[in-house]
């Protein structure tokens, strides 16, 4: 018997026992933190898993199956033209406008297909950070100057962080570029415009189904919000036609997969998430029971779901216990946060960036949270630091990134975001006085 390993097991058992023995059940702050963790994970499951993550998993699986490595390497590979690569990465993120967790399966998809570390991390940051609607909302609610600072900072960050990641890990990137150069060019099975239309329809479904309600009841944003489920349905029908005509799925399978969603949409018109969930289940069934590309698509999608979803939900639980939901408290009192981010010192900016990096922000929720913190005395510099670090990172995000690209790259990426957000906050605070 290996007593050394047995002592380790015994030590772990003793540690767990004492943790259970002295569990502070009954203390109001601990009990509240547990409830906050459960409330947050319940909210996340209702608001983000069905509408955000499931479409993102399917898109990520499609990237791995239907986009050739040659295409990814041409535009985002380690040896690609740098101007083109970073332009494509930042623009792609801007179009998607997803949260720090929804972008992860998409990042995993292009990373597995051979994207260079620099362009891939530029895409990883730009998806949640360069959100046009969020930037407009920031300017309207928190002021034009902070909105412009956020836009400029986010765009610059996506490129600078990508370039720094490329430089820091340049030896690996050079080896990857050499390996990619030696790879044969795969045969193209369908025209590029068909593949692009297929992805555009899925991205449109993701974007419009998650279109948030704007502050005012007028204007283009509100008009799109009012019609978002009609728009989503139109793209869903088009997506079904694409699967039948271009991807050779039997039409009767597509129809059978869509029938439950149509029935639920008719019976529960005010609960569109039910129809959306039914459509997702239908797509899963018709792809998982198919051979060839369709079956492979579901297999890769399911692989992403198994890898990412447990880590995300676990991370959301921990984040909820520590920081609570927006406007509520977890183990860490809100007063501590407000005290820590007042003024424009190095420490206040760093703490704002660090808190933002660990806290989970759903798309657009960072703006009302910042509004409350600024009203409680938060400095202008720390406000920008939190805006630049918060939407792009979160504890769940870090856990998943570690499983995708390893601890070293994850640590460097997160550190770069926090450090650059801190420096930007100090600079902005000094300019604004």
FENGI-V705419 format. One record per run of one state. SS is the DSSP state (2 for helix, 1 for strand, 0 for the rest). FROM is the first residue (numbers start at 1). TO is the last residue. If there is no record, write none. Layout:
ss:from:to
SS:FROM:TO
SS:FROM:TO
This chain:
ss:from:to
0:1:2
2:3:21
0:22:27
2:28:66
0:67:68
2:69:76
1:77:77
0:78:81
2:82:96
0:97:101
2:102:112
0:113:114
1:115:115
0:116:116
2:117:129
0:130:131
2:132:142
0:143:143
2:144:168
0:169:169
2:170:181
0:182:191
2:192:209
0:210:218
2:219:226
0:227:227
2:228:245
0:246:250
2:251:267
0:268:271
2:272:288
0:289:291
2:292:323
0:324:333
2:334:340
0:341:341
1:342:342
0:343:345
2:346:358
0:359:364
2:365:375
0:376:377
1:378:378
0:379:379
2:380:390
0:391:394
2:395:405
0:406:406
2:407:432
0:433:433
